[in-house]
Amino acid sequence: MIDDTLAPPASGGGKGAPIWSAATLPWRLTEIAAAGALAGVLMVLLWLTPRPDLSVAAAHPFFWIKATYPAAVAACALAAATGLARGRQSGVAMLAVAGALAFAMLTAAAIQAAGMAPAALAILIWPDGATCLGDILVIAAPMLVLTVAGLRAVDLPRPAPTGFACGLFSGGVAATVYGLHCWQGTYAFVGPWFTLAMLVSGGLGAGAIKLLVRRRRFLAAE
């Protein structure tokens, strides 16, 4: 069974369709992304502070590449989560597209890093890299928590992959917003750290949804 919440309620007529289900998932995720992006912008403005050269940086192509990459991954993850929640193979295909985008970005990062001095590479790894990872996860956290809470009662045919796609989506939205603060302008930095942050967010989503499914099954067996 793909999602028993898609069926009309057996009793209590007039209640209508559930807020969270496989059918409504893309709309719920879009709403959460809008709220999460707004919250992320507020975090950048009030906590992290925007990069001081934002107006100048916006005139350079890489600024938009840095924004387009996680946004494209988020779009693929949204389609993937929708397909996986409905038991369709298109969900797996969209995760593969997101993987291809990550592979292209990481390839560009590796090529650029190969021509950099060891001292320059060390600067990209610590402490800026760890800070980038943590900041993106903080921005993604509210979106991920709301998504997991919404899906806790939805019967998903593939819980872990769906959770991964939802987490990847949250991480992609967060990384897109984080570009307003991040001053780094190289593939060698954005490729590995933005990708790692999105993957960690995806892993957290997969783990959380899987745990909720196990808990629900355990309670149902009692």
Helices and strands as residue ranges (DSSP letters): G 4-6, H 25-43, I 44-48, H 54-57, H 61-85, H 90-114, H 118-125, H 128-151, H 159-178, H 187-221
